[in-house]
């Protein structure tokens, strides 16, 4: 495993350099997932392998008053990477559709949101942006154990939010909502990759391999 990780790290760094020099495409990595499935850890690990000067990381909260007066995708348009660069997104434009199961009570609105997302992704791919979409998952038992471990450590308890606790309490509902959204937004222009987040090394190996494949396509375009 360590040898495979070391090889992958070298490949990603080399491909990042090729991407910067070619400036043919950009790459956007979107990571969603179950709370405590390792989203932050995975992105941090990948950043430690790459040249961080050429990678932007974005995590969006609720839109403010000014953003609510603009088109729903405006905030994401502003964050898109330039050709030759990469951007990593915590949930990205799926922040509500997948990350908030409470939208399940408004299916018509959720459907329109997913249709706008598909339009955005198709447009980005046509414009030379390679999109990698990864959904990390763990089972209920693993999630509760990890959240408990984070909560009982005074150095990490701040990472457990009220939203995380809600997700843990409504695990089955959250899983159903995520699965519906993944199916509805899985299309040829940008397909989903579901990765088991239980094993930390295997998780980053699988996500890194998906990113590597996208970079290979980008530099070969």
ZADO-1210 file (C-alpha; in nm, 4 decimals, padded with zeros to 6 digits):
<atoms>
<atom x="00.0000" y="00.0000" z="00.0000" code="UNK" pos="1"/>
<atom x="00.2746" y="00.2497" z="00.0930" code="UNK" pos="2"/>
<atom x="00.4557" y="00.1792" z="-00.2330" code="UNK" pos="3"/>
<atom x="00.1364" y="00.2361" z="-00.4325" code="UNK" pos="4"/>
<atom x="00.0735" y="00.5639" z="-00.2495" code="UNK" pos="5"/>
<atom x="00.4287" y="00.6825" z="-00.3140" code="UNK" pos="6"/>
<atom x="00.3997" y="00.6012" z="-00.6849" code="UNK" pos="7"/>
<atom x="00.0633" y="00.7769" z="-00.7092" code="UNK" pos="8"/>
<atom x="00.2014" y="01.0849" z="-00.5343" code="UNK" pos="9"/>
<atom x="00.4842" y="01.1118" z="-00.7869" code="UNK" pos="10"/>
<atom x="00.2443" y="01.0621" z="-01.0779" code="UNK" pos="11"/>
<atom x="00.0113" y="01.3350" z="-00.9558" code="UNK" pos="12"/>
<atom x="00.2925" y="01.5857" z="-00.9095" code="UNK" pos="13"/>
<atom x="00.4315" y="01.5127" z="-01.2577" code="UNK" pos="14"/>
<atom x="00.0878" y="01.5410" z="-01.4157" code="UNK" pos="15"/>
<atom x="00.0193" y="01.8662" z="-01.2327" code="UNK" pos="16"/>
<atom x="00.3348" y="02.0105" z="-01.3883" code="UNK" pos="17"/>
<atom x="00.2288" y="01.8888" z="-01.7331" code="UNK" pos="18"/>
<atom x="-00.1136" y="02.0463" z="-01.6834" code="UNK" pos="19"/>
<atom x="00.0412" y="02.3793" z="-01.5847" code="UNK" pos="20"/>
<atom x="00.2724" y="02.3789" z="-01.8861" code="UNK" pos="21"/>
<atom x="00.0109" y="02.2717" z="-02.1401" code="UNK" pos="22"/>
<atom x="-00.2712" y="02.4964" z="-02.0148" code="UNK" pos="23"/>
<atom x="-00.5106" y="02.2925" z="-02.2282" code="UNK" pos="24"/>
<atom x="-00.7630" y="02.2149" z="-01.9578" code="UNK" pos="25"/>
<atom x="-00.8533" y="02.2704" z="-01.5958" code="UNK" pos="26"/>
<atom x="-00.9509" y="02.0057" z="-01.3401" code="UNK" pos="27"/>
<atom x="-01.2209" y="02.0319" z="-01.0743" code="UNK" pos="28"/>
<atom x="-01.2433" y="01.7727" z="-00.7961" code="UNK" pos="29"/>
<atom x="-01.5694" y="01.7625" z="-00.6010" code="UNK" pos="30"/>
<atom x="-01.5833" y="01.5557" z="-00.2828" code="UNK" pos="31"/>
<atom x="-01.9123" y="01.4937" z="-00.1052" code="UNK" pos="32"/>
<atom x="-01.9938" y="01.2294" z="00.1486" code="UNK" pos="33"/>
<atom x="-02.1177" y="01.1106" z="00.4823" code="UNK" pos="34"/>
<atom x="-01.9944" y="01.3232" z="00.7749" code="UNK" pos="35"/>
<atom x="-01.6809" y="01.1606" z="00.9227" code="UNK" pos="36"/>
<atom x="-01.6115" y="00.9709" z="00.5989" code="UNK" pos="37"/>
<atom x="-01.2832" y="01.1592" z="00.5568" code="UNK" pos="38"/>
<atom x="-01.3545" y="01.4452" z="00.3180" code="UNK" pos="39"/>
<atom x="-01.1203" y="01.6946" z="00.4853" code="UNK" pos="40"/>
<atom x="-00.8485" y="01.4371" z="00.5460" code="UNK" pos="41"/>
<atom x="-00.8554" y="01.3244" z="00.1830" code="UNK" pos="42"/>
<atom x="-00.8286" y="01.6756" z="00.0424" code="UNK" pos="43"/>
<atom x="-00.5517" y="01.7639" z="00.2889" code="UNK" pos="44"/>
<atom x="-00.3564" y="01.4521" z="00.1917" code="UNK" pos="45"/>
<atom x="-00.3851" y="01.5288" z="-00.1793" code="UNK" pos="46"/>
<atom x="-00.2763" y="01.8877" z="-00.1199" code="UNK" pos="47"/>
<atom x="00.0341" y="01.7628" z="00.0619" code="UNK" pos="48"/>
<atom x="00.1302" y="01.5700" z="-00.2526" code="UNK" pos="49"/>
<atom x="00.0772" y="01.8570" z="-00.4976" code="UNK" pos="50"/>
<atom x="00.2107" y="02.2066" z="-00.5442" code="UNK" pos="51"/>
<atom x="-00.0562" y="02.3946" z="-00.3459" code="UNK" pos="52"/>
<atom x="00.0148" y="02.7251" z="-00.5245" code="UNK" pos="53"/>
<atom x="-00.1754" y="02.5919" z="-00.8234" code="UNK" pos="54"/>
<atom x="-00.4692" y="02.4368" z="-00.6400" code="UNK" pos="55"/>
<atom x="-00.7611" y="02.6358" z="-00.4977" code="UNK" pos="56"/>
<atom x="-00.9808" y="02.4832" z="-00.2268" code="UNK" pos="57"/>
<atom x="-01.3412" y="02.5968" z="-00.1872" code="UNK" pos="58"/>
<atom x="-01.5957" y="02.5301" z="00.0858" code="UNK" pos="59"/>
<atom x="-01.9226" y="02.7193" z="00.0557" code="UNK" pos="60"/>
<atom x="-02.1598" y="02.8005" z="00.3363" code="UNK" pos="61"/>
<atom x="-02.5106" y="02.9329" z="00.3023" code="UNK" pos="62"/>
<atom x="-02.5375" y="03.2082" z="00.0376" code="UNK" pos="63"/>
<atom x="-02.5392" y="03.5575" z="00.1801" code="UNK" pos="64"/>
<atom x="-02.7887" y="03.8311" z="00.0888" code="UNK" pos="65"/>
<atom x="-02.5901" y="03.9458" z="-00.2138" code="UNK" pos="66"/>
<atom x="-02.5477" y="03.5931" z="-00.3492" code="UNK" pos="67"/>
<atom x="-02.9191" y="03.5184" z="-00.3107" code="UNK" pos="68"/>
<atom x="-02.9922" y="03.8062" z="-00.5495" code="UNK" pos="69"/>
<atom x="-02.7781" y="03.6471" z="-00.8210" code="UNK" pos="70"/>
<atom x="-02.8270" y="03.3295" z="-01.0296" code="UNK" pos="71"/>
<atom x="-02.7921" y="03.0151" z="-00.8177" code="UNK" pos="72"/>
<atom x="-02.4685" y="02.9082" z="-00.9896" code="UNK" pos="73"/>
<atom x="-02.3024" y="03.2500" z="-00.9778" code="UNK" pos="74"/>
<atom x="-02.0872" y="03.1762" z="-00.6711" code="UNK" pos="75"/>
<atom x="-01.9471" y="02.8662" z="-00.8403" code="UNK" pos="76"/>
<atom x="-01.8727" y="03.0413" z="-01.1681" code="UNK" pos="77"/>
<atom x="-01.6496" y="03.2790" z="-00.9732" code="UNK" pos="78"/>
<atom x="-01.4454" y="02.9911" z="-00.8291" code="UNK" pos="79"/>
<atom x="-01.3752" y="02.7892" z="-01.1439" code="UNK" pos="80"/>
<atom x="-01.0057" y="02.7111" z="-01.2068" code="UNK" pos="81"/>
<atom x="-00.8154" y="02.8640" z="-01.4951" code="UNK" pos="82"/>
<atom x="-00.6680" y="02.6397" z="-01.7623" code="UNK" pos="83"/>
<atom x="-00.3605" y="02.4688" z="-01.6244" code="UNK" pos="84"/>
<atom x="-00.4919" y="02.4825" z="-01.2675" code="UNK" pos="85"/>
<atom x="-00.6997" y="02.2677" z="-01.0334" code="UNK" pos="86"/>
<atom x="-00.9724" y="02.3377" z="-00.7816" code="UNK" pos="87"/>
<atom x="-01.0919" y="02.1140" z="-00.4981" code="UNK" pos="88"/>
<atom x="-01.4483" y="02.1575" z="-00.3714" code="UNK" pos="89"/>
<atom x="-01.6065" y="02.0440" z="-00.0458" code="UNK" pos="90"/>
<atom x="-01.9447" y="01.9393" z="-00.1911" code="UNK" pos="91"/>
<atom x="-01.9324" y="02.2320" z="-00.4372" code="UNK" pos="92"/>
<atom x="-02.2583" y="02.2840" z="-00.6250" code="UNK" pos="93"/>
<atom x="-02.3958" y="01.9701" z="-00.4573" code="UNK" pos="94"/>
<atom x="-02.3847" y="02.1322" z="-00.1132" code="UNK" pos="95"/>
<atom x="-02.7630" y="02.1447" z="-00.0876" code="UNK" pos="96"/>
<atom x="-02.8775" y="01.8626" z="-00.3140" code="UNK" pos="97"/>
<atom x="-02.6653" y="01.5889" z="-00.1525" code="UNK" pos="98"/>
<atom x="-02.5341" y="01.7442" z="00.1657" code="UNK" pos="99"/>
<atom x="-02.8757" y="01.8494" z="00.2979" code="UNK" pos="100"/>
<atom x="-03.1259" y="01.5592" z="00.3178" code="UNK" pos="101"/>
<atom x="-03.3924" y="01.7986" z="00.4430" code="UNK" pos="102"/>
<atom x="-03.4406" y="01.9106" z="00.0840" code="UNK" pos="103"/>
<atom x="-03.6070" y="01.5752" z="00.0227" code="UNK" pos="104"/>
<atom x="-03.9335" y="01.7335" z="00.1349" code="UNK" pos="105"/>
<atom x="-03.9123" y="01.9675" z="-00.1676" code="UNK" pos="106"/>
<atom x="-03.8612" y="01.7246" z="-00.4585" code="UNK" pos="107"/>
<atom x="-03.9618" y="01.9694" z="-00.7336" code="UNK" pos="108"/>
<atom x="-03.7086" y="02.2276" z="-00.6186" code="UNK" pos="109"/>
<atom x="-03.4397" y="01.9610" z="-00.5777" code="UNK" pos="110"/>
<atom x="-03.5108" y="01.8322" z="-00.9302" code="UNK" pos="111"/>
<atom x="-03.4693" y="02.1804" z="-01.0801" code="UNK" pos="112"/>
<atom x="-03.1433" y="02.2262" z="-00.8895" code="UNK" pos="113"/>
<atom x="-03.0034" y="01.8995" z="-01.0259" code="UNK" pos="114"/>
<atom x="-03.1075" y="01.9948" z="-01.3788" code="UNK" pos="115"/>
<atom x="-02.9145" y="02.3221" z="-01.3447" code="UNK" pos="116"/>
<atom x="-02.6142" y="02.1281" z="-01.2150" code="UNK" pos="117"/>
<atom x="-02.6176" y="01.8960" z="-01.5166" code="UNK" pos="118"/>
<atom x="-02.6335" y="02.1957" z="-01.7487" code="UNK" pos="119"/>
<atom x="-02.3401" y="02.3560" z="-01.5674" code="UNK" pos="120"/>
<atom x="-02.1288" y="02.0404" z="-01.5801" code="UNK" pos="121"/>
<atom x="-02.2006" y="01.9763" z="-01.9474" code="UNK" pos="122"/>
<atom x="-02.1011" y="02.3343" z="-02.0259" code="UNK" pos="123"/>
<atom x="-01.7799" y="02.3069" z="-01.8217" code="UNK" pos="124"/>
<atom x="-01.6753" y="01.9816" z="-01.9863" code="UNK" pos="125"/>
<atom x="-01.7387" y="02.1308" z="-02.3310" code="UNK" pos="126"/>
<atom x="-01.5226" y="02.4268" z="-02.2287" code="UNK" pos="127"/>
<atom x="-01.2277" y="02.2093" z="-02.1264" code="UNK" pos="128"/>
<atom x="-01.2833" y="02.1472" z="-01.7540" code="UNK" pos="129"/>
<atom x="-01.2332" y="01.7887" z="-01.6400" code="UNK" pos="130"/>
<atom x="-01.4714" y="01.7147" z="-01.3529" code="UNK" pos="131"/>
<atom x="-01.4002" y="01.4444" z="-01.0937" code="UNK" pos="132"/>
<atom x="-01.6929" y="01.3723" z="-00.8603" code="UNK" pos="133"/>
<atom x="-01.6291" y="01.1536" z="-00.5557" code="UNK" pos="134"/>
<atom x="-01.8750" y="01.0536" z="-00.2860" code="UNK" pos="135"/>
<atom x="-01.7216" y="00.9076" z="00.0305" code="UNK" pos="136"/>
<atom x="-01.9311" y="00.6818" z="00.2487" code="UNK" pos="137"/>
<atom x="-01.9005" y="00.4876" z="00.5731" code="UNK" pos="138"/>
<atom x="-02.1535" y="00.2744" z="00.7569" code="UNK" pos="139"/>
<atom x="-02.3558" y="00.4003" z="01.0527" code="UNK" pos="140"/>
<atom x="-02.1350" y="00.2304" z="01.3139" code="UNK" pos="141"/>
<atom x="-01.8127" y="00.3766" z="01.1727" code="UNK" pos="142"/>
<atom x="-01.9632" y="00.7221" z="01.1468" code="UNK" pos="143"/>
<atom x="-02.0798" y="00.7223" z="01.5092" code="UNK" pos="144"/>
<atom x="-01.7455" y="00.5943" z="01.6342" code="UNK" pos="145"/>
<atom x="-01.5541" y="00.8635" z="01.4471" code="UNK" pos="146"/>
<atom x="-01.7859" y="01.1425" z="01.5572" code="UNK" pos="147"/>
<atom x="-01.7589" y="01.0229" z="01.9178" code="UNK" pos="148"/>
<atom x="-01.3799" y="01.0162" z="01.8957" code="UNK" pos="149"/>
<atom x="-01.3727" y="01.3696" z="01.7537" code="UNK" pos="150"/>
<atom x="-01.6213" y="01.4969" z="02.0131" code="UNK" pos="151"/>
<atom x="-01.4328" y="01.3601" z="02.3146" code="UNK" pos="152"/>
<atom x="-01.1018" y="01.5165" z="02.2125" code="UNK" pos="153"/>
<atom x="-01.0842" y="01.8832" z="02.3115" code="UNK" pos="154"/>
<atom x="-00.8573" y="01.9533" z="02.0144" code="UNK" pos="155"/>
<atom x="-01.1014" y="01.8164" z="01.7575" code="UNK" pos="156"/>
<atom x="-01.4470" y="01.8569" z="01.9112" code="UNK" pos="157"/>
<atom x="-01.4930" y="02.1856" z="01.7198" code="UNK" pos="158"/>
<atom x="-01.5036" y="01.9829" z="01.3979" code="UNK" pos="159"/>
<atom x="-01.8311" y="01.8148" z="01.4944" code="UNK" pos="160"/>
<atom x="-02.1168" y="02.0454" z="01.3983" code="UNK" pos="161"/>
<atom x="-02.4854" y="02.0364" z="01.4803" code="UNK" pos="162"/>
<atom x="-02.5394" y="01.9362" z="01.1182" code="UNK" pos="163"/>
<atom x="-02.3082" y="01.6365" z="01.1669" code="UNK" pos="164"/>
<atom x="-02.5097" y="01.5278" z="01.4689" code="UNK" pos="165"/>
<atom x="-02.8327" y="01.5627" z="01.2718" code="UNK" pos="166"/>
<atom x="-02.6877" y="01.3458" z="00.9958" code="UNK" pos="167"/>
<atom x="-02.5845" y="01.0785" z="01.2446" code="UNK" pos="168"/>
<atom x="-02.9308" y="01.0763" z="01.4002" code="UNK" pos="169"/>
<atom x="-03.1016" y="01.0548" z="01.0587" code="UNK" pos="170"/>
<atom x="-02.8444" y="00.8290" z="00.8910" code="UNK" pos="171"/>
<atom x="-03.0894" y="00.6229" z="00.6836" code="UNK" pos="172"/>
<atom x="-03.2716" y="00.9306" z="00.5522" code="UNK" pos="173"/>
<atom x="-02.9437" y="01.0983" z="00.4618" code="UNK" pos="174"/>
<atom x="-02.8252" y="00.7883" z="00.2761" code="UNK" pos="175"/>
<atom x="-03.1477" y="00.7608" z="00.0753" code="UNK" pos="176"/>
<atom x="-03.1309" y="01.1272" z="-00.0226" code="UNK" pos="177"/>
<atom x="-02.7655" y="01.1014" z="-00.1259" code="UNK" pos="178"/>
<atom x="-02.8297" y="00.7904" z="-00.3351" code="UNK" pos="179"/>
<atom x="-03.1202" y="00.9536" z="-00.5176" code="UNK" pos="180"/>
<atom x="-02.9125" y="01.2616" z="-00.5939" code="UNK" pos="181"/>
<atom x="-02.6143" y="01.0562" z="-00.7097" code="UNK" pos="182"/>
<atom x="-02.8326" y="00.8608" z="-00.9511" code="UNK" pos="183"/>
<atom x="-03.0047" y="01.1729" z="-01.0809" code="UNK" pos="184"/>
<atom x="-02.6776" y="01.3637" z="-01.1390" code="UNK" pos="185"/>
<atom x="-02.4721" y="01.0765" z="-01.2818" code="UNK" pos="186"/>
<atom x="-02.4243" y="01.1528" z="-01.6515" code="UNK" pos="187"/>
<atom x="-02.1707" y="01.0947" z="-01.9258" code="UNK" pos="188"/>
<atom x="-02.0132" y="01.4385" z="-01.8959" code="UNK" pos="189"/>
<atom x="-01.9349" y="01.3886" z="-01.5258" code="UNK" pos="190"/>
<atom x="-01.9988" y="01.0544" z="-01.3593" code="UNK" pos="191"/>
<atom x="-01.9837" y="00.9765" z="-00.9880" code="UNK" pos="192"/>
<atom x="-01.7263" y="00.7587" z="-00.8115" code="UNK" pos="193"/>
<atom x="-01.8410" y="00.6143" z="-00.4789" code="UNK" pos="194"/>
<atom x="-01.5500" y="00.5363" z="-00.2459" code="UNK" pos="195"/>
<atom x="-01.5528" y="00.3553" z="00.0884" code="UNK" pos="196"/>
<atom x="-01.4040" y="00.5916" z="00.3456" code="UNK" pos="197"/>
<atom x="-01.3416" y="00.3295" z="00.6161" code="UNK" pos="198"/>
<atom x="-00.9733" y="00.2687" z="00.5392" code="UNK" pos="199"/>
<atom x="-00.7757" y="00.5929" z="00.5308" code="UNK" pos="200"/>
<atom x="-00.4990" y="00.4744" z="00.2979" code="UNK" pos="201"/>
<atom x="-00.7277" y="00.2915" z="00.0572" code="UNK" pos="202"/>
<atom x="-00.9570" y="00.5948" z="00.0490" code="UNK" pos="203"/>
<atom x="-00.6897" y="00.8405" z="-00.0580" code="UNK" pos="204"/>
<atom x="-00.5453" y="00.5837" z="-00.3003" code="UNK" pos="205"/>
<atom x="-00.8790" y="00.5482" z="-00.4796" code="UNK" pos="206"/>
<atom x="-00.9565" y="00.9210" z="-00.4858" code="UNK" pos="207"/>
<atom x="-00.6035" y="01.0047" z="-00.5960" code="UNK" pos="208"/>
<atom x="-00.6292" y="00.7483" z="-00.8769" code="UNK" pos="209"/>
<atom x="-00.9484" y="00.9130" z="-01.0058" code="UNK" pos="210"/>
<atom x="-00.7760" y="01.2515" z="-00.9974" code="UNK" pos="211"/>
<atom x="-00.4725" y="01.1046" z="-01.1767" code="UNK" pos="212"/>
<atom x="-00.6929" y="00.9636" z="-01.4532" code="UNK" pos="213"/>
<atom x="-00.8591" y="01.3025" z="-01.5047" code="UNK" pos="214"/>
<atom x="-00.5194" y="01.4744" z="-01.5203" code="UNK" pos="215"/>
<atom x="-00.3997" y="01.2233" z="-01.7780" code="UNK" pos="216"/>
<atom x="-00.7018" y="01.3009" z="-01.9945" code="UNK" pos="217"/>
<atom x="-00.6494" y="01.6735" z="-01.9451" code="UNK" pos="218"/>
<atom x="-00.2859" y="01.6772" z="-02.0571" code="UNK" pos="219"/>
<atom x="-00.3615" y="01.4433" z="-02.3503" code="UNK" pos="220"/>
<atom x="-00.6422" y="01.6623" z="-02.4858" code="UNK" pos="221"/>
</atoms>
